[in-house]
């Protein structure tokens, strides 16, 4: 029986083997919308650096559409925790955030 999240991995593997033709054949409108949104977000970050903290990350947004809902919600919860730790315990955040995040990700799949 497949575990939650495996369908995305399987689909990614199939796309890697068969190339971008499989994605183009399945959802050409999604490619156009996703690509355009990514370009717009990057340009907004460059044109409006003052508001960069309010502009969503193109990579994070793309991952949230690619990966199942459970993991997308986990990304959101993790980012909220990271922001809170950065504000409340900046020294701890600087030293341990990456290691703690990696451990949570590895532990989730174990």
TALIN-V496929 format. One record per backbone hydrogen bond with DSSP energy under -1.0 kcal/mol. CO is the residue of the C=O (numbers start at 1). NH is the residue of the N-H. E is the energy in kcal/mol with one decimal. If there is no record, write none. Layout:
CO,NH,E
CO,NH,E
This chain:
3,6,-2.0
5,9,-1.2
6,10,-2.9
7,11,-2.6
8,12,-2.3
9,13,-2.4
10,14,-2.3
11,15,-2.2
12,16,-2.1
13,17,-2.1
14,18,-2.6
15,19,-1.7
19,22,-1.1
20,24,-2.5
21,25,-2.2
22,26,-1.4
23,27,-2.5
27,31,-1.4
28,32,-1.8
29,33,-2.6
30,34,-2.8
31,35,-2.4
32,36,-2.3
33,37,-2.6
34,38,-2.3
35,39,-2.2
36,40,-2.7
37,41,-2.5
38,42,-2.0
39,43,-2.4
40,44,-2.6
41,45,-1.9
42,46,-1.6
43,47,-3.0
44,48,-2.6
48,51,-1.7
49,52,-1.2
51,54,-2.0
52,55,-1.1
57,61,-2.6
58,62,-2.4
59,63,-2.5
60,64,-2.0
61,65,-1.2
62,66,-1.2
63,67,-3.0
68,72,-1.7
69,73,-2.5
70,74,-1.9
71,75,-2.3
72,76,-1.9
73,77,-2.7
74,78,-2.8
75,79,-2.3
76,80,-2.2
77,81,-2.4
78,82,-2.4
79,83,-2.2
80,84,-2.4
81,85,-2.7
82,86,-2.3
83,87,-1.8
84,88,-3.0
85,89,-2.7
89,93,-2.6
90,94,-2.3
91,95,-1.8
92,96,-3.0
93,97,-1.7
96,100,-3.0
97,101,-2.5
98,102,-2.4
99,103,-2.2
100,104,-2.1
101,105,-2.3
102,106,-2.6
103,107,-2.6
104,108,-2.0
105,109,-1.1
